[in-house]
């Protein structure tokens, strides 16, 4: 039995490899680069806020949240991270956890873009 996350991870890795092949080709060839740029349908501005969570022993590890807001100030996505002496790990939040984080922090930050 394949875990859904494992299946999604495999799909993500497969698609990432395909995209990276495309990007490498575009870096080497100006026509392919222009073709890629012309095919991009659009983009979205996301602002990332980093929330440092309180920890009892910051020498052991620190953790926090990355909150991604759109240009209207709405939290669109969030990730949890943990940094220790080994490095940093980041993971997305499942939908029910994201809803809690969004409810807790939505009014904590203001954003004005002109």
Gaussian input, Z-matrix of N, CA and C with variables (Angstrom, degrees):
# hf/3-21g

backbone

0 1
 N
 C     1     B1
 C     2     B2     1     A1
 N     3     B3     2     A2     1     D1
 C     4     B4     3     A3     2     D2
 C     5     B5     4     A4     3     D3
 N     6     B6     5     A5     4     D4
 C     7     B7     6     A6     5     D5
 C     8     B8     7     A7     6     D6
 N     9     B9     8     A8     7     D7
 C    10    B10     9     A9     8     D8
 C    11    B11    10    A10     9     D9
 N    12    B12    11    A11    10    D10
 C    13    B13    12    A12    11    D11
 C    14    B14    13    A13    12    D12
 N    15    B15    14    A14    13    D13
 C    16    B16    15    A15    14    D14
 C    17    B17    16    A16    15    D15
 N    18    B18    17    A17    16    D16
 C    19    B19    18    A18    17    D17
 C    20    B20    19    A19    18    D18
 N    21    B21    20    A20    19    D19
 C    22    B22    21    A21    20    D20
 C    23    B23    22    A22    21    D21
 N    24    B24    23    A23    22    D22
 C    25    B25    24    A24    23    D23
 C    26    B26    25    A25    24    D24
 N    27    B27    26    A26    25    D25
 C    28    B28    27    A27    26    D26
 C    29    B29    28    A28    27    D27
 N    30    B30    29    A29    28    D28
 C    31    B31    30    A30    29    D29
 C    32    B32    31    A31    30    D30
 N    33    B33    32    A32    31    D31
 C    34    B34    33    A33    32    D32
 C    35    B35    34    A34    33    D33
 N    36    B36    35    A35    34    D34
 C    37    B37    36    A36    35    D35
 C    38    B38    37    A37    36    D36
 N    39    B39    38    A38    37    D37
 C    40    B40    39    A39    38    D38
 C    41    B41    40    A40    39    D39
 N    42    B42    41    A41    40    D40
 C    43    B43    42    A42    41    D41
 C    44    B44    43    A43    42    D42
 N    45    B45    44    A44    43    D43
 C    46    B46    45    A45    44    D44
 C    47    B47    46    A46    45    D45
 N    48    B48    47    A47    46    D46
 C    49    B49    48    A48    47    D47
 C    50    B50    49    A49    48    D48
 N    51    B51    50    A50    49    D49
 C    52    B52    51    A51    50    D50
 C    53    B53    52    A52    51    D51
 N    54    B54    53    A53    52    D52
 C    55    B55    54    A54    53    D53
 C    56    B56    55    A55    54    D54
 N    57    B57    56    A56    55    D55
 C    58    B58    57    A57    56    D56
 C    59    B59    58    A58    57    D57
 N    60    B60    59    A59    58    D58
 C    61    B61    60    A60    59    D59
 C    62    B62    61    A61    60    D60
 N    63    B63    62    A62    61    D61
 C    64    B64    63    A63    62    D62
 C    65    B65    64    A64    63    D63
 N    66    B66    65    A65    64    D64
 C    67    B67    66    A66    65    D65
 C    68    B68    67    A67    66    D66
 N    69    B69    68    A68    67    D67
 C    70    B70    69    A69    68    D68
 C    71    B71    70    A70    69    D69
 N    72    B72    71    A71    70    D70
 C    73    B73    72    A72    71    D71
 C    74    B74    73    A73    72    D72
 N    75    B75    74    A74    73    D73
 C    76    B76    75    A75    74    D74
 C    77    B77    76    A76    75    D75
 N    78    B78    77    A77    76    D76
 C    79    B79    78    A78    77    D77
 C    80    B80    79    A79    78    D78
 N    81    B81    80    A80    79    D79
 C    82    B82    81    A81    80    D80
 C    83    B83    82    A82    81    D81
 N    84    B84    83    A83    82    D82
 C    85    B85    84    A84    83    D83
 C    86    B86    85    A85    84    D84
 N    87    B87    86    A86    85    D85
 C    88    B88    87    A87    86    D86
 C    89    B89    88    A88    87    D87
 N    90    B90    89    A89    88    D88
 C    91    B91    90    A90    89    D89
 C    92    B92    91    A91    90    D90
 N    93    B93    92    A92    91    D91
 C    94    B94    93    A93    92    D92
 C    95    B95    94    A94    93    D93
 N    96    B96    95    A95    94    D94
 C    97    B97    96    A96    95    D95
 C    98    B98    97    A97    96    D96
 N    99    B99    98    A98    97    D97
 C   100   B100    99    A99    98    D98
 C   101   B101   100   A100    99    D99
 N   102   B102   101   A101   100   D100
 C   103   B103   102   A102   101   D101
 C   104   B104   103   A103   102   D102
 N   105   B105   104   A104   103   D103
 C   106   B106   105   A105   104   D104
 C   107   B107   106   A106   105   D105
 N   108   B108   107   A107   106   D106
 C   109   B109   108   A108   107   D107
 C   110   B110   109   A109   108   D108
 N   111   B111   110   A110   109   D109
 C   112   B112   111   A111   110   D110
 C   113   B113   112   A112   111   D111
 N   114   B114   113   A113   112   D112
 C   115   B115   114   A114   113   D113
 C   116   B116   115   A115   114   D114
 N   117   B117   116   A116   115   D115
 C   118   B118   117   A117   116   D116
 C   119   B119   118   A118   117   D117
 N   120   B120   119   A119   118   D118
 C   121   B121   120   A120   119   D119
 C   122   B122   121   A121   120   D120
 N   123   B123   122   A122   121   D121
 C   124   B124   123   A123   122   D122
 C   125   B125   124   A124   123   D123
 N   126   B126   125   A125   124   D124
 C   127   B127   126   A126   125   D125
 C   128   B128   127   A127   126   D126
 N   129   B129   128   A128   127   D127
 C   130   B130   129   A129   128   D128
 C   131   B131   130   A130   129   D129
 N   132   B132   131   A131   130   D130
 C   133   B133   132   A132   131   D131
 C   134   B134   133   A133   132   D132
 N   135   B135   134   A134   133   D133
 C   136   B136   135   A135   134   D134
 C   137   B137   136   A136   135   D135
 N   138   B138   137   A137   136   D136
 C   139   B139   138   A138   137   D137
 C   140   B140   139   A139   138   D138
 N   141   B141   140   A140   139   D139
 C   142   B142   141   A141   140   D140
 C   143   B143   142   A142   141   D141
 N   144   B144   143   A143   142   D142
 C   145   B145   144   A144   143   D143
 C   146   B146   145   A145   144   D144
 N   147   B147   146   A146   145   D145
 C   148   B148   147   A147   146   D146
 C   149   B149   148   A148   147   D147
 N   150   B150   149   A149   148   D148
 C   151   B151   150   A150   149   D149
 C   152   B152   151   A151   150   D150
 N   153   B153   152   A152   151   D151
 C   154   B154   153   A153   152   D152
 C   155   B155   154   A154   153   D153
 N   156   B156   155   A155   154   D154
 C   157   B157   156   A156   155   D155
 C   158   B158   157   A157   156   D156
 N   159   B159   158   A158   157   D157
 C   160   B160   159   A159   158   D158
 C   161   B161   160   A160   159   D159
 N   162   B162   161   A161   160   D160
 C   163   B163   162   A162   161   D161
 C   164   B164   163   A163   162   D162
 N   165   B165   164   A164   163   D163
 C   166   B166   165   A165   164   D164
 C   167   B167   166   A166   165   D165
 N   168   B168   167   A167   166   D166
 C   169   B169   168   A168   167   D167
 C   170   B170   169   A169   168   D168
 N   171   B171   170   A170   169   D169
 C   172   B172   171   A171   170   D170
 C   173   B173   172   A172   171   D171
 N   174   B174   173   A173   172   D172
 C   175   B175   174   A174   173   D173
 C   176   B176   175   A175   174   D174
 N   177   B177   176   A176   175   D175
 C   178   B178   177   A177   176   D176
 C   179   B179   178   A178   177   D177
 N   180   B180   179   A179   178   D178
 C   181   B181   180   A180   179   D179
 C   182   B182   181   A181   180   D180
 N   183   B183   182   A182   181   D181
 C   184   B184   183   A183   182   D182
 C   185   B185   184   A184   183   D183
 N   186   B186   185   A185   184   D184
 C   187   B187   186   A186   185   D185
 C   188   B188   187   A187   186   D186
 N   189   B189   188   A188   187   D187
 C   190   B190   189   A189   188   D188
 C   191   B191   190   A190   189   D189
 N   192   B192   191   A191   190   D190
 C   193   B193   192   A192   191   D191
 C   194   B194   193   A193   192   D192
 N   195   B195   194   A194   193   D193
 C   196   B196   195   A195   194   D194
 C   197   B197   196   A196   195   D195
 N   198   B198   197   A197   196   D196
 C   199   B199   198   A198   197   D197
 C   200   B200   199   A199   198   D198
 N   201   B201   200   A200   199   D199
 C   202   B202   201   A201   200   D200
 C   203   B203   202   A202   201   D201
 N   204   B204   203   A203   202   D202
 C   205   B205   204   A204   203   D203
 C   206   B206   205   A205   204   D204
 N   207   B207   206   A206   205   D205
 C   208   B208   207   A207   206   D206
 C   209   B209   208   A208   207   D207
 N   210   B210   209   A209   208   D208
 C   211   B211   210   A210   209   D209
 C   212   B212   211   A211   210   D210
 N   213   B213   212   A212   211   D211
 C   214   B214   213   A213   212   D212
 C   215   B215   214   A214   213   D213
 N   216   B216   215   A215   214   D214
 C   217   B217   216   A216   215   D215
 C   218   B218   217   A217   216   D216
 N   219   B219   218   A218   217   D217
 C   220   B220   219   A219   218   D218
 C   221   B221   220   A220   219   D219
 N   222   B222   221   A221   220   D220
 C   223   B223   222   A222   221   D221
 C   224   B224   223   A223   222   D222
 N   225   B225   224   A224   223   D223
 C   226   B226   225   A225   224   D224
 C   227   B227   226   A226   225   D225
 N   228   B228   227   A227   226   D226
 C   229   B229   228   A228   227   D227
 C   230   B230   229   A229   228   D228
 N   231   B231   230   A230   229   D229
 C   232   B232   231   A231   230   D230
 C   233   B233   232   A232   231   D231
 N   234   B234   233   A233   232   D232
 C   235   B235   234   A234   233   D233
 C   236   B236   235   A235   234   D234
 N   237   B237   236   A236   235   D235
 C   238   B238   237   A237   236   D236
 C   239   B239   238   A238   237   D237
 N   240   B240   239   A239   238   D238
 C   241   B241   240   A240   239   D239
 C   242   B242   241   A241   240   D240
 N   243   B243   242   A242   241   D241
 C   244   B244   243   A243   242   D242
 C   245   B245   244   A244   243   D243
 N   246   B246   245   A245   244   D244
 C   247   B247   246   A246   245   D245
 C   248   B248   247   A247   246   D246
 N   249   B249   248   A248   247   D247
 C   250   B250   249   A249   248   D248
 C   251   B251   250   A250   249   D249
 N   252   B252   251   A251   250   D250
 C   253   B253   252   A252   251   D251
 C   254   B254   253   A253   252   D252
 N   255   B255   254   A254   253   D253
 C   256   B256   255   A255   254   D254
 C   257   B257   256   A256   255   D255
 N   258   B258   257   A257   256   D256
 C   259   B259   258   A258   257   D257
 C   260   B260   259   A259   258   D258
 N   261   B261   260   A260   259   D259
 C   262   B262   261   A261   260   D260
 C   263   B263   262   A262   261   D261
 N   264   B264   263   A263   262   D262
 C   265   B265   264   A264   263   D263
 C   266   B266   265   A265   264   D264
 N   267   B267   266   A266   265   D265
 C   268   B268   267   A267   266   D266
 C   269   B269   268   A268   267   D267
 N   270   B270   269   A269   268   D268
 C   271   B271   270   A270   269   D269
 C   272   B272   271   A271   270   D270
 N   273   B273   272   A272   271   D271
 C   274   B274   273   A273   272   D272
 C   275   B275   274   A274   273   D273
 N   276   B276   275   A275   274   D274
 C   277   B277   276   A276   275   D275
 C   278   B278   277   A277   276   D276
 N   279   B279   278   A278   277   D277
 C   280   B280   279   A279   278   D278
 C   281   B281   280   A280   279   D279
 N   282   B282   281   A281   280   D280
 C   283   B283   282   A282   281   D281
 C   284   B284   283   A283   282   D282
 N   285   B285   284   A284   283   D283
 C   286   B286   285   A285   284   D284
 C   287   B287   286   A286   285   D285
 N   288   B288   287   A287   286   D286
 C   289   B289   288   A288   287   D287
 C   290   B290   289   A289   288   D288
 N   291   B291   290   A290   289   D289
 C   292   B292   291   A291   290   D290
 C   293   B293   292   A292   291   D291
 N   294   B294   293   A293   292   D292
 C   295   B295   294   A294   293   D293
 C   296   B296   295   A295   294   D294
 N   297   B297   296   A296   295   D295
 C   298   B298   297   A297   296   D296
 C   299   B299   298   A298   297   D297
 N   300   B300   299   A299   298   D298
 C   301   B301   300   A300   299   D299
 C   302   B302   301   A301   300   D300
 N   303   B303   302   A302   301   D301
 C   304   B304   303   A303   302   D302
 C   305   B305   304   A304   303   D303
 N   306   B306   305   A305   304   D304
 C   307   B307   306   A306   305   D305
 C   308   B308   307   A307   306   D306
 N   309   B309   308   A308   307   D307
 C   310   B310   309   A309   308   D308
 C   311   B311   310   A310   309   D309
 N   312   B312   311   A311   310   D310
 C   313   B313   312   A312   311   D311
 C   314   B314   313   A313   312   D312
 N   315   B315   314   A314   313   D313
 C   316   B316   315   A315   314   D314
 C   317   B317   316   A316   315   D315
 N   318   B318   317   A317   316   D316
 C   319   B319   318   A318   317   D317
 C   320   B320   319   A319   318   D318
 N   321   B321   320   A320   319   D319
 C   322   B322   321   A321   320   D320
 C   323   B323   322   A322   321   D321
 N   324   B324   323   A323   322   D322
 C   325   B325   324   A324   323   D323
 C   326   B326   325   A325   324   D324
 N   327   B327   326   A326   325   D325
 C   328   B328   327   A327   326   D326
 C   329   B329   328   A328   327   D327
 N   330   B330   329   A329   328   D328
 C   331   B331   330   A330   329   D329
 C   332   B332   331   A331   330   D330
 N   333   B333   332   A332   331   D331
 C   334   B334   333   A333   332   D332
 C   335   B335   334   A334   333   D333
 N   336   B336   335   A335   334   D334
 C   337   B337   336   A336   335   D335
 C   338   B338   337   A337   336   D336
 N   339   B339   338   A338   337   D337
 C   340   B340   339   A339   338   D338
 C   341   B341   340   A340   339   D339

   B1=1.4588
   B2=1.5301
   B3=1.3206
   B4=1.4571
   B5=1.5228
   B6=1.3056
   B7=1.4501
   B8=1.5301
   B9=1.3339
   B10=1.4644
   B11=1.5174
   B12=1.3289
   B13=1.4611
   B14=1.5219
   B15=1.3354
   B16=1.4574
   B17=1.5212
   B18=1.3218
   B19=1.4577
   B20=1.5301
   B21=1.3282
   B22=1.4594
   B23=1.5157
   B24=1.3396
   B25=1.4595
   B26=1.5202
   B27=1.3312
   B28=1.4631
   B29=1.5200
   B30=1.3249
   B31=1.4558
   B32=1.5288
   B33=1.3283
   B34=1.4626
   B35=1.5230
   B36=1.3262
   B37=1.4639
   B38=1.5255
   B39=1.3137
   B40=1.4692
   B41=1.5280
   B42=1.3254
   B43=1.4641
   B44=1.5229
   B45=1.3393
   B46=1.4655
   B47=1.5259
   B48=1.3241
   B49=1.4693
   B50=1.5208
   B51=1.3331
   B52=1.4678
   B53=1.5291
   B54=1.3168
   B55=1.4717
   B56=1.5268
   B57=1.3219
   B58=1.4646
   B59=1.5262
   B60=1.3387
   B61=1.4705
   B62=1.5288
   B63=1.3237
   B64=1.4583
   B65=1.5325
   B66=1.3245
   B67=1.4663
   B68=1.5237
   B69=1.3543
   B70=1.4689
   B71=1.5248
   B72=1.3251
   B73=1.4675
   B74=1.5288
   B75=1.3243
   B76=1.4656
   B77=1.5261
   B78=1.3189
   B79=1.4647
   B80=1.5298
   B81=1.3140
   B82=1.4659
   B83=1.5272
   B84=1.3406
   B85=1.4555
   B86=1.5287
   B87=1.3242
   B88=1.4637
   B89=1.5342
   B90=1.3414
   B91=1.4643
   B92=1.5270
   B93=1.3398
   B94=1.4706
   B95=1.5259
   B96=1.3289
   B97=1.4642
   B98=1.5330
   B99=1.3307
   B100=1.4675
   B101=1.5204
   B102=1.3314
   B103=1.4655
   B104=1.5294
   B105=1.3236
   B106=1.4643
   B107=1.5246
   B108=1.3283
   B109=1.4658
   B110=1.5218
   B111=1.3360
   B112=1.4665
   B113=1.5283
   B114=1.3241
   B115=1.4659
   B116=1.5268
   B117=1.3202
   B118=1.4674
   B119=1.5246
   B120=1.3257
   B121=1.4622
   B122=1.5197
   B123=1.3043
   B124=1.4516
   B125=1.5107
   B126=1.3080
   B127=1.4612
   B128=1.5231
   B129=1.3034
   B130=1.4562
   B131=1.5176
   B132=1.3161
   B133=1.4562
   B134=1.5220
   B135=1.3157
   B136=1.4609
   B137=1.5194
   B138=1.2968
   B139=1.4558
   B140=1.5196
   B141=1.3357
   B142=1.4642
   B143=1.5248
   B144=1.3149
   B145=1.4564
   B146=1.5187
   B147=1.3108
   B148=1.4635
   B149=1.5236
   B150=1.3161
   B151=1.4614
   B152=1.5206
   B153=1.3402
   B154=1.4619
   B155=1.5221
   B156=1.3068
   B157=1.4615
   B158=1.5236
   B159=1.3368
   B160=1.4628
   B161=1.5300
   B162=1.3366
   B163=1.4634
   B164=1.5190
   B165=1.3299
   B166=1.4630
   B167=1.5190
   B168=1.3227
   B169=1.4561
   B170=1.5336
   B171=1.3368
   B172=1.4642
   B173=1.5307
   B174=1.3315
   B175=1.4692
   B176=1.5252
   B177=1.3371
   B178=1.4606
   B179=1.5334
   B180=1.3282
   B181=1.4663
   B182=1.5227
   B183=1.3265
   B184=1.4601
   B185=1.5226
   B186=1.3170
   B187=1.4577
   B188=1.5138
   B189=1.3113
   B190=1.4464
   B191=1.5086
   B192=1.3140
   B193=1.4575
   B194=1.5228
   B195=1.3104
   B196=1.4511
   B197=1.5246
   B198=1.3254
   B199=1.4575
   B200=1.5200
   B201=1.3126
   B202=1.4602
   B203=1.5236
   B204=1.3456
   B205=1.4637
   B206=1.5219
   B207=1.3264
   B208=1.4619
   B209=1.5246
   B210=1.3258
   B211=1.4631
   B212=1.5270
   B213=1.3198
   B214=1.4636
   B215=1.5284
   B216=1.3318
   B217=1.4555
   B218=1.5143
   B219=1.3247
   B220=1.4639
   B221=1.5305
   B222=1.3249
   B223=1.4670
   B224=1.5222
   B225=1.3203
   B226=1.4619
   B227=1.5252
   B228=1.3335
   B229=1.4564
   B230=1.5230
   B231=1.3256
   B232=1.4604
   B233=1.5212
   B234=1.3259
   B235=1.4590
   B236=1.5220
   B237=1.3070
   B238=1.4621
   B239=1.5174
   B240=1.3466
   B241=1.4635
   B242=1.5173
   B243=1.3141
   B244=1.4601
   B245=1.5235
   B246=1.3433
   B247=1.4622
   B248=1.5203
   B249=1.3320
   B250=1.4604
   B251=1.5216
   B252=1.3184
   B253=1.4655
   B254=1.5237
   B255=1.3165
   B256=1.4685
   B257=1.5269
   B258=1.3186
   B259=1.4574
   B260=1.5126
   B261=1.3178
   B262=1.4595
   B263=1.5236
   B264=1.3115
   B265=1.4638
   B266=1.5230
   B267=1.3210
   B268=1.4610
   B269=1.5197
   B270=1.3283
   B271=1.4621
   B272=1.5252
   B273=1.3055
   B274=1.4554
   B275=1.5164
   B276=1.3097
   B277=1.4599
   B278=1.5228
   B279=1.3332
   B280=1.4612
   B281=1.5303
   B282=1.3063
   B283=1.4668
   B284=1.5316
   B285=1.3356
   B286=1.4755
   B287=1.5282
   B288=1.3338
   B289=1.4684
   B290=1.5239
   B291=1.3442
   B292=1.4648
   B293=1.5240
   B294=1.3265
   B295=1.4667
   B296=1.5276
   B297=1.3341
   B298=1.4712
   B299=1.5246
   B300=1.3285
   B301=1.4676
   B302=1.5284
   B303=1.3128
   B304=1.4663
   B305=1.5263
   B306=1.3265
   B307=1.4662
   B308=1.5281
   B309=1.3143
   B310=1.4610
   B311=1.5271
   B312=1.3316
   B313=1.4627
   B314=1.5304
   B315=1.3300
   B316=1.4678
   B317=1.5213
   B318=1.3054
   B319=1.4634
   B320=1.5238
   B321=1.3290
   B322=1.4624
   B323=1.5242
   B324=1.3250
   B325=1.4583
   B326=1.5194
   B327=1.3093
   B328=1.4625
   B329=1.5208
   B330=1.3079
   B331=1.4515
   B332=1.5171
   B333=1.3283
   B334=1.4578
   B335=1.5132
   B336=1.3219
   B337=1.4594
   B338=1.5151
   B339=1.3224
   B340=1.4703
   B341=1.4985
   A1=109.09
   A2=116.67
   A3=121.89
   A4=109.22
   A5=115.66
   A6=121.83
   A7=108.42
   A8=117.77
   A9=121.33
   A10=110.74
   A11=117.69
   A12=119.97
   A13=110.67
   A14=117.07
   A15=119.67
   A16=110.23
   A17=116.25
   A18=121.10
   A19=109.66
   A20=117.28
   A21=121.13
   A22=111.16
   A23=117.49
   A24=120.89
   A25=110.59
   A26=117.01
   A27=120.65
   A28=110.31
   A29=116.76
   A30=120.76
   A31=110.43
   A32=116.40
   A33=120.78
   A34=110.01
   A35=117.10
   A36=120.13
   A37=111.55
   A38=117.35
   A39=121.47
   A40=110.28
   A41=116.67
   A42=120.64
   A43=111.54
   A44=116.53
   A45=119.97
   A46=110.68
   A47=117.24
   A48=120.59
   A49=110.90
   A50=116.84
   A51=120.68
   A52=110.72
   A53=116.79
   A54=120.67
   A55=111.21
   A56=116.74
   A57=119.81
   A58=111.06
   A59=118.51
   A60=120.83
   A61=109.62
   A62=116.08
   A63=121.48
   A64=110.84
   A65=117.23
   A66=121.41
   A67=111.41
   A68=116.86
   A69=120.01
   A70=110.61
   A71=116.22
   A72=120.19
   A73=110.33
   A74=117.05
   A75=121.14
   A76=111.64
   A77=117.25
   A78=120.76
   A79=110.35
   A80=116.50
   A81=121.44
   A82=113.45
   A83=117.95
   A84=120.58
   A85=109.71
   A86=116.33
   A87=121.59
   A88=112.36
   A89=117.78
   A90=120.41
   A91=111.07
   A92=116.27
   A93=119.71
   A94=110.76
   A95=116.12
   A96=120.49
   A97=109.93
   A98=116.48
   A99=120.32
   A100=111.38
   A101=116.26
   A102=120.98
   A103=110.74
   A104=116.31
   A105=120.57
   A106=110.36
   A107=116.93
   A108=120.49
   A109=111.10
   A110=117.22
   A111=120.82
   A112=112.36
   A113=117.44
   A114=120.59
   A115=113.54
   A116=117.52
   A117=120.65
   A118=108.45
   A119=116.04
   A120=121.75
   A121=113.34
   A122=117.87
   A123=120.01
   A124=110.84
   A125=114.90
   A126=120.46
   A127=108.03
   A128=115.19
   A129=121.01
   A130=108.04
   A131=115.87
   A132=120.78
   A133=108.06
   A134=116.39
   A135=121.50
   A136=107.60
   A137=115.75
   A138=122.41
   A139=107.00
   A140=116.50
   A141=119.40
   A142=109.28
   A143=114.92
   A144=122.07
   A145=107.43
   A146=115.95
   A147=120.21
   A148=107.78
   A149=115.98
   A150=122.48
   A151=107.56
   A152=116.18
   A153=121.24
   A154=108.32
   A155=117.15
   A156=121.03
   A157=110.22
   A158=117.16
   A159=119.61
   A160=111.12
   A161=115.94
   A162=121.53
   A163=108.68
   A164=115.67
   A165=120.40
   A166=112.16
   A167=116.77
   A168=120.15
   A169=109.98
   A170=117.85
   A171=119.98
   A172=114.00
   A173=117.62
   A174=119.58
   A175=110.78
   A176=116.87
   A177=121.52
   A178=111.04
   A179=116.93
   A180=121.74
   A181=109.46
   A182=115.14
   A183=122.68
   A184=106.82
   A185=115.72
   A186=119.00
   A187=109.69
   A188=114.65
   A189=118.79
   A190=111.80
   A191=113.92
   A192=121.63
   A193=109.71
   A194=116.04
   A195=122.46
   A196=105.34
   A197=116.61
   A198=121.72
   A199=107.97
   A200=116.90
   A201=122.16
   A202=109.05
   A203=115.65
   A204=121.36
   A205=109.91
   A206=115.79
   A207=119.11
   A208=109.55
   A209=116.50
   A210=120.23
   A211=113.41
   A212=117.40
   A213=121.56
   A214=111.59
   A215=117.32
   A216=121.44
   A217=114.58
   A218=117.38
   A219=121.85
   A220=109.39
   A221=117.08
   A222=120.87
   A223=108.24
   A224=115.54
   A225=121.75
   A226=112.54
   A227=116.28
   A228=120.75
   A229=108.22
   A230=115.57
   A231=120.20
   A232=109.24
   A233=114.92
   A234=121.87
   A235=108.66
   A236=115.87
   A237=122.85
   A238=107.36
   A239=116.56
   A240=119.53
   A241=110.57
   A242=114.51
   A243=122.85
   A244=107.28
   A245=116.33
   A246=121.97
   A247=108.01
   A248=115.65
   A249=120.66
   A250=108.24
   A251=116.67
   A252=120.00
   A253=112.55
   A254=117.17
   A255=121.80
   A256=112.37
   A257=116.99
   A258=120.38
   A259=111.15
   A260=114.67
   A261=120.30
   A262=109.95
   A263=115.72
   A264=122.74
   A265=107.76
   A266=115.98
   A267=121.97
   A268=108.08
   A269=116.19
   A270=120.05
   A271=109.80
   A272=115.39
   A273=120.30
   A274=110.29
   A275=115.85
   A276=120.76
   A277=109.48
   A278=115.78
   A279=118.84
   A280=107.96
   A281=116.81
   A282=122.39
   A283=113.06
   A284=117.92
   A285=118.54
   A286=111.10
   A287=118.62
   A288=121.12
   A289=110.68
   A290=116.26
   A291=120.25
   A292=110.62
   A293=117.52
   A294=120.83
   A295=111.00
   A296=117.09
   A297=121.50
   A298=110.27
   A299=116.66
   A300=121.30
   A301=109.85
   A302=116.45
   A303=120.97
   A304=110.57
   A305=116.66
   A306=120.31
   A307=111.11
   A308=116.44
   A309=121.34
   A310=112.60
   A311=117.81
   A312=121.19
   A313=115.37
   A314=119.29
   A315=120.60
   A316=112.95
   A317=118.26
   A318=121.07
   A319=113.20
   A320=117.61
   A321=121.23
   A322=113.18
   A323=117.20
   A324=121.55
   A325=109.15
   A326=115.66
   A327=118.90
   A328=107.89
   A329=114.89
   A330=120.46
   A331=108.48
   A332=116.39
   A333=121.25
   A334=108.36
   A335=115.34
   A336=120.62
   A337=107.27
   A338=115.94
   A339=120.23
   A340=110.53
   D1=129.90
   D2=-178.93
   D3=-96.51
   D4=128.38
   D5=175.90
   D6=-65.06
   D7=139.58
   D8=-179.38
   D9=-59.12
   D10=-40.90
   D11=179.11
   D12=-63.49
   D13=-41.17
   D14=178.31
   D15=-62.37
   D16=-41.89
   D17=179.10
   D18=-62.39
   D19=-45.23
   D20=177.96
   D21=-64.55
   D22=-39.82
   D23=177.77
   D24=-60.86
   D25=-41.20
   D26=178.27
   D27=-62.61
   D28=-43.14
   D29=179.40
   D30=-64.02
   D31=-43.53
   D32=179.37
   D33=-61.01
   D34=-46.54
   D35=-179.62
   D36=-63.25
   D37=-40.13
   D38=178.90
   D39=-63.00
   D40=-47.38
   D41=-179.63
   D42=-66.57
   D43=-38.70
   D44=178.11
   D45=-61.38
   D46=-43.65
   D47=178.12
   D48=-60.03
   D49=-42.71
   D50=178.96
   D51=-63.82
   D52=-43.27
   D53=178.52
   D54=-63.67
   D55=-41.56
   D56=-179.56
   D57=-65.26
   D58=-36.00
   D59=174.33
   D60=-60.61
   D61=-44.37
   D62=178.42
   D63=-62.19
   D64=-44.10
   D65=-179.83
   D66=-64.55
   D67=-42.69
   D68=178.97
   D69=-61.73
   D70=-41.87
   D71=178.46
   D72=-63.56
   D73=-39.05
   D74=-179.80
   D75=-68.04
   D76=-33.86
   D77=178.02
   D78=-66.54
   D79=-34.07
   D80=-176.38
   D81=-85.92
   D82=-17.65
   D83=-172.88
   D84=-136.65
   D85=117.01
   D86=-176.30
   D87=-61.19
   D88=-37.31
   D89=178.60
   D90=-64.03
   D91=-42.54
   D92=178.38
   D93=-66.99
   D94=-35.65
   D95=177.78
   D96=-63.54
   D97=-46.63
   D98=178.76
   D99=-63.62
   D100=-40.39
   D101=177.82
   D102=-61.16
   D103=-43.25
   D104=177.99
   D105=-62.70
   D106=-49.95
   D107=-179.33
   D108=-59.24
   D109=-41.24
   D110=-179.97
   D111=-67.30
   D112=-25.59
   D113=-177.26
   D114=-86.77
   D115=-9.74
   D116=179.86
   D117=-72.10
   D118=122.68
   D119=-173.88
   D120=-76.43
   D121=-23.33
   D122=-179.12
   D123=166.98
   D124=-176.20
   D125=177.66
   D126=-150.83
   D127=168.86
   D128=-178.34
   D129=-136.72
   D130=139.25
   D131=176.28
   D132=-82.27
   D133=125.67
   D134=171.96
   D135=-125.86
   D136=133.33
   D137=177.71
   D138=-102.73
   D139=133.67
   D140=-179.92
   D141=-105.11
   D142=125.96
   D143=171.73
   D144=-104.71
   D145=136.68
   D146=176.05
   D147=-106.86
   D148=123.40
   D149=179.92
   D150=-105.27
   D151=116.78
   D152=178.52
   D153=-87.08
   D154=116.09
   D155=-178.76
   D156=-85.16
   D157=147.69
   D158=-179.77
   D159=-69.66
   D160=138.26
   D161=176.92
   D162=-132.87
   D163=150.44
   D164=-179.20
   D165=-77.05
   D166=-32.69
   D167=-176.79
   D168=-131.74
   D169=82.36
   D170=-176.79
   D171=-66.67
   D172=-14.00
   D173=175.55
   D174=-71.28
   D175=-24.98
   D176=-179.77
   D177=-84.24
   D178=-48.77
   D179=177.07
   D180=-164.38
   D181=161.50
   D182=169.23
   D183=-129.65
   D184=151.19
   D185=178.31
   D186=-141.89
   D187=167.44
   D188=-178.47
   D189=-176.46
   D190=-166.98
   D191=-179.09
   D192=-127.27
   D193=143.89
   D194=166.03
   D195=-103.43
   D196=119.76
   D197=177.49
   D198=-108.80
   D199=126.89
   D200=-178.57
   D201=-107.15
   D202=119.70
   D203=-178.19
   D204=-113.50
   D205=145.89
   D206=174.62
   D207=-83.98
   D208=-179.22
   D209=-176.30
   D210=-70.45
   D211=-5.07
   D212=174.61
   D213=-96.63
   D214=0.24
   D215=179.22
   D216=84.56
   D217=12.69
   D218=-179.71
   D219=-92.09
   D220=132.26
   D221=176.55
   D222=-70.74
   D223=119.43
   D224=-176.19
   D225=-100.87
   D226=-26.12
   D227=-175.75
   D228=-160.57
   D229=161.44
   D230=177.74
   D231=-152.04
   D232=148.90
   D233=176.40
   D234=-133.78
   D235=150.53
   D236=174.37
   D237=-102.73
   D238=140.38
   D239=175.72
   D240=-132.08
   D241=155.65
   D242=175.73
   D243=-138.26
   D244=125.94
   D245=177.53
   D246=-113.58
   D247=132.23
   D248=173.58
   D249=-140.03
   D250=-169.56
   D251=-177.59
   D252=-64.96
   D253=-19.49
   D254=179.65
   D255=-82.92
   D256=-21.21
   D257=-177.31
   D258=140.72
   D259=-151.61
   D260=-176.39
   D261=-130.26
   D262=137.71
   D263=175.43
   D264=-120.28
   D265=137.45
   D266=178.98
   D267=-127.49
   D268=137.28
   D269=177.52
   D270=-138.61
   D271=144.75
   D272=174.45
   D273=-71.96
   D274=161.01
   D275=179.19
   D276=-96.79
   D277=142.48
   D278=172.95
   D279=-69.15
   D280=160.90
   D281=-171.78
   D282=-53.87
   D283=-45.71
   D284=-176.97
   D285=-68.01
   D286=-35.02
   D287=176.61
   D288=-69.38
   D289=-39.50
   D290=178.00
   D291=-60.53
   D292=-41.26
   D293=179.82
   D294=-60.36
   D295=-41.47
   D296=178.97
   D297=-64.84
   D298=-48.29
   D299=-179.55
   D300=-61.35
   D301=-43.44
   D302=-179.97
   D303=-61.55
   D304=-45.59
   D305=179.51
   D306=-62.87
   D307=-40.82
   D308=-177.84
   D309=-68.13
   D310=-40.60
   D311=-171.03
   D312=-106.99
   D313=-7.51
   D314=-173.78
   D315=-53.76
   D316=-40.49
   D317=-177.27
   D318=-96.42
   D319=8.70
   D320=-177.41
   D321=-82.68
   D322=-20.93
   D323=-176.20
   D324=-126.98
   D325=145.00
   D326=173.50
   D327=-117.27
   D328=150.41
   D329=-175.67
   D330=-139.05
   D331=126.17
   D332=175.49
   D333=-126.09
   D334=122.27
   D335=177.38
   D336=-122.45
   D337=127.94
   D338=179.18
   D339=-106.01

